[in-house]
Amino acid sequence: MTSSFQDIPSSAGPGFFQTNSQRHAELGSDIAAAGLTGGGPGTPGSAGLDQYLFETKPTVLRRLASLLCDRVPPSTDRLAACGTGGVIVAAALSLESGIPFVLVDGRPEGDFQLAEGLITGECHPGERALLVEDVVADGSASLFAAGLVRAAGMTTERVLAVIDREEGAEQALRETGLRLDSLFTLAGLVQEPR
């Protein structure tokens, strides 16, 4: 018996043809091919990363949002986008998940506890926010954003990132009660064939 596209259920999602593990590996290869600069496979010290090279590719961004969506806790009321890259990722994730998001401004001068005017978009005290980052390094930007989100009356316990550079973010976040969940590490991407 020959099958055709008509035999594929209309509800078939991205996991119908590939396992999540296969989707993850394929996306990692595409991110590495698009965003890594310098160095080569197996040389993490000499590899750089330009995240905008993969974040501006719709085919990568769509699959990225799909995989990230699987990691969003069901109790999440709002996504909180950190930085320019975080806004790109959060917008895609918002479209995929249906969860609204806010923009958290970068590190301003002065007291970060004054959240008024530093968070753009609708948010309400008591909401559970998930911080969304594209790339985390030492965790300082995530910690700053968490302070703003908490000052606005929301709660947050988790940072969802695309790439962890493994420069201390996980430990720094853990020390303040935040958990880091990243799809990839920079070292892992460097190992991907390009």
Steps between C-alpha positions, in 0.01 A plus 500: 500500500635840404452790737460860401496836674124453530571214743677732744268611780412869480601536865856384431735740674875546465565181697307284254800440275786549748556435866569800725859382524536503122335844477736630771811366324394635161425843646836502681679431173311780326568749781869407496517537122326838508632660818847372584787711379871415507648177621372169384344186642668399824659840569267675746762754610533655156133489400288812517125528481284752317154402616330743263622290208271215607227704673417683179445182298127411506558130442733482801289728719180302435661170603670667794164628629350154462773335709498776762122473528541147634701645792257770609349409838122462474452751782662785300278808470744725316833488319755769588740577216852604598706701251464532124562132429265403780226708338544314172484161674213601731292631209540171314430303819193714572361426155568128547364472855230766507653647817531883502834664566654818633824673409750549779735791425876462524704602801428869563692741719371520853274284713377189320226458761309784330324277251258766374587587143754219469245232414299555184173318451214388717589320820320448831618438856486133591562375147760227449758618249751294308816696409603442137858556382675419177850457645609504865860547615558593864130541578518870593243609238258228613546597864432863417187408303380275783534794739286718274237230453480439874486874572197516270326247725541191283673183611771328303696185569645408164706629207446331164791558263602382157874482573701491823858619452582322829668806651338467844133582433361174633666538841433876526131445425472202735635712786201733463237228462488497120539190286668519160361282222687529170456310175870506416842583638755687291748214542236253379429710192870524418506120488227502234621448144461816287 
